[in-house]
Amino acid sequence: MKQICVVGVGYVGLITAAGFADLGNRVIALDISEEKVEGLKRGDMPIYEPGLEELVERNVKSGRLTFTTSYAEGIKDTEFAFIAVGTPSGVDGEADLQYVEAAARSIAEVMSDELIIINKSTVPVGTGDWVAKIVKRSQQEEIPFSVVSCPEFLREGSAILDFMNPHRTVLGSLNREAADKVAQLHLPLRAPIVITDLRTAEMIKYASNAFLATKISYINEIANICEALGADVTEVANGMGYDERIGHHFLNAGLGYGGSCFPKDVLALTHMAEEKGKHPQLLHAVMEINADRRPMAIERLEELLDGELNGRTIGMLGLAFKPNTDDMRDAPSIDIANKLIAAGASVRGYDPVSMEVAAPLLPAVEMCDDPFTMAEGCDALIVNTEWNEFKQLNRRQLLEVMKQPVIFDGRNIYDPEEMAELGFQYRGVGRGYNGKRTAEK
């Protein structure tokens, strides 16, 4: 049984701590927030993630997982210390490393035995070297240590599955022996392990996320062209995806990417490139295309409502940036709701999970207990999040309660012809026919 300390109990930290505990290790999850730590001791999760509450409860009961706010307690007798704190975007798009710096300094000040410090947070290339300098400078006495980069590849909504069944584990270090020890920690996951140097490991994370964001922006650009030419982007993407060089993943046209990773990671990589005098035109295009998706939603609603949003009531199906999470960070729903309100519309919202998180971010949006209460008297609905619950909604019941049968499907979860047959004025994203084939028969 290894002893591990994980600093940070956000999405990455809490999943990492609970996951390693479930693999049989003794794990201390550390956070400076007393509120979060006391909540976790009571069994209250600071985030929503399917299966997380049960995973934490099981490992707390077994004694393998504990929580603390004390670095002295967390680092004592620890072999591995993971830094899994937030790295939000700074003023110019650079990653804000203040929490990483604070964690590295605090670890250094209390460590008394040899330690492997592992950067789990997404950090700019070169951070591993910088962390090593901070630790060396902050130690009370000179104690051997190593720094290893181990970037996370967890998707919100399926993070536990991703932890237990990773596509690969990436490790970077200037100390091969330390990297091998961290590799041993990951062996029970039975996934390929890539061992490289610190900076290359850090770059793998950014390059991966930027590529996935590029796929999303690419298919959204294709969606725009499909609309103009009368093609259906869902069928185009399906046909493309059978090519094994392309694949089906991340080819869903819609309102663009959001959340805590893609927006800030693409921006941070752009900033790093420009700092070195490079010109990342592709990354700029990826961000510009993504930014255009939210005004596009407003334009589609205006078209469906004869150019008039003032005085209209718009219902929002989904608020979180993606299904199976309550994460509202950079969620398209925030921009769309604010633009609708600025145009004089009244906005209602419903989400199966995220309304408590969304309410303070969208104080002018009326939060409703179910989709049908939300839809009652609405001039139009917009699908923001592709929750499974929405795919099977009783649309005849929606039709009965709405003032006007107008739906803009920002996630393409419905079939245009079926919606037209039901009596909806329906518009999807990049679906050139949008039910016209049925209407013209």
C-alpha positions, 0 to 999 in steps of 0.5 A: 500500500502506497501513501499518497497526498493529493492537493486540491479537491476539485474535479481532477483532485477528488477523482484522482484521490478517490481513484487511487484509494480504490486501487488500494492505496492510502490517500490523503486529500488536502485542500485549504478550503475548510468548507470543502474539507468539512463537507467531504467529511460529512459526505457532501460532494463539492462537484457533481460527477456520476458515481463519485459520491459512492466511490468516495463513501466506499473508500472513506469507510475502508479507511483508505481515503481521508481529508485534511486542510493541513499540509503537515498532516497530508505530507507526513510519511507520504511517498507521492504528492500530487498537485491538482489545483486550478490553473485558470486563465490570466488577463492575457490568456496565460495560465494563472499558476498562483495555486500551483506555486502556493501548493509547491511552496507549502509542500516544501516547507513541511516535507521531511523525507524524500518525496516525488511531487507530481504535477497533475494540473494542466500547466504551461510547458516549463512549469515542472522546472519552475516547481522544482526551483520553488521547492528547492528554494522553500525547503527548510532543509535540503531534502531529495525530491523529484518532479514528475509531470502526469497530465490528466485526461479526465472528461467531466461526466465520465471522469471515473471511467476515464480514471479507471480505464485510461487510453494512456498515462503520460509521465515526464521527468528528468529523473527516470527512476522517479518516473518509473516509480510513478509508472508503478503506481499506475500499473493496475490501470493496465494502460500504455505508459508514455515516459518522456521529459517534463516539457514534452509531457506538459506539451502532450496535454495542451496539444491533445486538447487543442486538437480536440477543440480543433475537431469541434470547430472544424465540424462547426465550420462544416455545419455552416457550409452545410446549411448554405448548401442544403446538406445535413452535417450529422450525416456528413460527420457520420460518413466522415467518422468511418474513416479510421484516420478521422473517427467519430469522436468530437464531430458533433456540430452545435453550440461549440465547446465550453467547460474548464479545459478546452477554452483555457488550454487553447488560449494558454497554448496560443499565449505560449506560442506568441510569447516565443514569437510564433504565429498560431493562426490555426489556434486563433481560427479555432477560438474565433469559430467557437466564439461565433457559435453563441451569436449564431444561436441568437440569429437562429432564434431571431429568424424563427421568431420573425426577427423579434426577440423583444417581449418574447419568452425563451425556454432553455433546455439545459444549462451545463456546458455538457451532460452529466455534470453541473459545471457551468464554466464557460457554458454557452447557456450563459452567453446565450441567456445574457444576449437574449435578455439584452435583446428584451426577451424573458428567459427560463431555464431547466437542467437536471443537475446544474440549476443550483450552480447556474442560479447565481450566474444567471440571476435574471433567468427563471429556474423551473422544476421540470421541462414542461413548466419551463416550456409553458407559454414559451415562444421558443425553446433552445436545446443547450445541453444534450442530456439523455432526458431531453432526447426522450421528452414527450414532445406532444406535451411540449407542443400543447403547453408552448405559446408557439411551437418553435425549437432551435436545437443547438445540439441536434438531438432531434430528427428534423422530419419527425419534429416537422411531422409533430408540428414544430417549427424546428431548426437544427445546426448545419441541417440544410433541409431542416424538415423541408423534405417532409413539408414538401411531400 
